[in-house]
Amino acid sequence: MIAKYTSGSGSSSRDKKLHQEAMAMLEDSKRKIEYIRMQQLLLRAKKHGPHSEGTFASALLYFYLVSNNG
């Protein structure tokens, strides 16, 4: 179905615009989900106290990698 809207055959400019908007919404949703995951990791790190430096660093690294690859 996506190919139908991304190909130039028979699709109107309205269809293309709707497809672009849907893709932008999908990317936005993915970023929000990753942000929530990072917040969960950070909360777990805080819950475990000062001995959770590795967890905190892992959460930051994970967020950095996801942000730059997503």
Stockholm file with secondary structure:
# STOCKHOLM 1.0

chainA/1-70         MIAKYTSGSGSSSRDKKLHQEAMAMLEDSKRKIEYIRMQQLLLRAKKHGPHSEGTFASALLYFYLVSNNG
#=GR chainA/1-70 SS CHHHHHSSSSCCHHHHHHHHHHHHHHHHHHHHHHHHHHHHHHHHHHHTGGGGHHHHHHHHHHHHHHHHHC
#=GC SS_cons        CHHHHHSSSSCCHHHHHHHHHHHHHHHHHHHHHHHHHHHHHHHHHHHTGGGGHHHHHHHHHHHHHHHHHC
//
